[in-house]
Amino acid sequence: MKDDVLRVTRTKEEAKEIYNKLSKFYDYFTIFERRYSERTLDLLSIKRG
């Protein structure tokens, strides 16, 4: 089972750089997603308490 896990070959700095690049795309797509998530909450009629 131990052999199934692959070793990470990038540094923390490289991982951070990739994450920062990808996060811009995630931020962009949430603009479109927000409308649908708000509509879903409206349809569920969720109330506080």
C-alpha positions in Angstrom: 0.0 0.0 0.0 2.9 2.3 0.8 4.1 2.1 -2.8 0.9 3.7 -4.1 1.8 7.1 -2.7 3.9 9.3 -5.1 6.6 11.6 -3.8 6.1 15.3 -4.2 8.8 16.7 -6.4 8.2 20.4 -6.2 9.2 22.8 -3.5 6.9 24.7 -1.2 7.7 27.9 -3.2 6.8 26.2 -6.5 3.5 24.9 -5.0 2.7 28.4 -3.7 3.4 29.9 -7.1 1.1 27.5 -8.9 -1.7 28.0 -6.3 -1.5 31.8 -6.7 -1.9 31.4 -10.5 -4.8 29.0 -10.1 -6.6 31.1 -7.5 -7.1 33.9 -10.1 -9.1 31.5 -12.2 -11.2 30.4 -9.2 -11.9 34.0 -8.3 -13.1 34.6 -11.9 -15.4 31.6 -11.9 -17.0 32.4 -8.6 -18.6 35.5 -10.3 -20.7 33.2 -12.3 -21.3 30.6 -9.6 -22.5 33.2 -7.1 -25.7 33.9 -9.0 -26.6 30.2 -8.9 -25.7 29.6 -5.3 -27.8 32.6 -4.2 -30.8 31.4 -6.3 -30.4 27.9 -4.8 -30.6 29.4 -1.3 -33.7 31.4 -2.2 -35.4 28.2 -3.5 -34.5 26.4 -0.3 -36.2 29.2 1.7 -33.6 28.8 4.5 -34.5 30.9 7.6 -32.3 31.8 10.6 -32.9 30.1 13.9 
